[in-house]
Amino acid sequence: MKRLTAFFTDDLLFTVSFLIAIISCYFGAFSLKSIDFNVIFCLFGLMLFVKNIENLGILNYFAEKMIDFSATTRSLIRNIVLLSFISSMILTNDVAILTLMPIYLTIIKKFPAMENKIAGAVLLIVAANLGSSFFPFGNPQNLFLFSFYSLSTAQFFEWALLLLFSSLSFLLIAFLFIKKRTIPKQNSPLPIINKKKMFFLSLTGLFILFGVFNVLPYFIVIPIAAIILTIYDKEMLRQIDYKLLWTFVFFFIAVGNFSQVDMISTFIKEQFTSNTRTFFGSILVSQMISNVPAAILIAPFTEQAQALFFGVNVGGLGTIIASLANLIGFKLYKEYYPAQSKKFILQFTLINFVFLICFVLFFSFLL
């Protein structure tokens, strides 16, 4: 009983998502179609790959190089946050966070007295969510909206550029609030990397990315890559955060079940009738069920494509569940600093809502 209690109390987000999924089954019929197995498979493959990279010492290598490029704590946070912003455009927000958050956390482990380390982690997540909105394939909600509304490339980038420049402006302002402290010079030598193992892992990582970007079928690529990586290091499978994967599954189930309720569908259809109502409504729904399910749920009931685009992308800011990428960032931080979970949630919520308010004020004058 103690083990069972500890299992559910150790990760409250997992427990809450589990309870919501069970409750939702009362309102709608459970269907496997509700679960986006593409997301689950790809996330599993990426987590396994990053764990192998971490054990090989590559994260420590990049951490040391990042420190060399940065003279102060502000420039250090600014450099890795901007890297997250730019890389998420191509790699997607999930991949950017999975790749860069461990590097950032490895860096700050070297400076126990460093200030604003939680703020830096939160800004990294915010940057990944915002930067990934620039290309249709950067995040799932934009890929869905691009296809559902048959948007032209010119139209999409007209909206995306506006979001990109406003996002970059708000991030640059945010850096001014990071305390500027000189980083002491590091005399420790760079870790030695086994080049043969690095080459092998790079090929495997590229193979996984083929599945993530649908170059090859994910349901074939990811299992093969998982088997290869497991043979390479059998202990890897034990280090994967399976609760995070199940949290995603439970959210997909809940959204799928609740969307079957006629009252909810009717309510959505009546509410999303104008640009302003669609913008604010999609932000609100994103806070409760995350922005990807919100886009899928709302799109069939409104013709306000632009407002929905801005709403679900900005709506990834706010609560910890507003974007599934937020959950990934939180879980990674918790792995390194388990005692700071509550403090992280508080700062995450504060910083995200400040950004959200800024975007709401900005787009209120444009829609």
Secondary structure by P-SEA (a helix, b strand, c coil): caaaaaaaaccaaaaaaaaaaaaaaaabbbbccccaaaaaaaaaaaaaaaaaaaaaaaaaaaaaaaaaacccaaaaaaaaaaaaaaaaacccaaaaaaccaaaaaaaaaacccccaaaaaaaaaaaaaaaaacccccccaaaaaaaaaacccaaaaaaaaaaaaaaaaaaaaaaaaacbbbbbccccccccccaaaaaaaaaaaaaaaaaaaacccccccaaaaaaaaaaaaccccccccaaaaaaaaaaaaaaaaaaaacaaaaaaaaaccccaaaaaaaaaaaaaaccaaaaaaaccccccaaaaaaaaaaaaccccccccaaaaaaaaaaaaacccaaaaaaaaaaaaaaaaaaaaaaaacccc
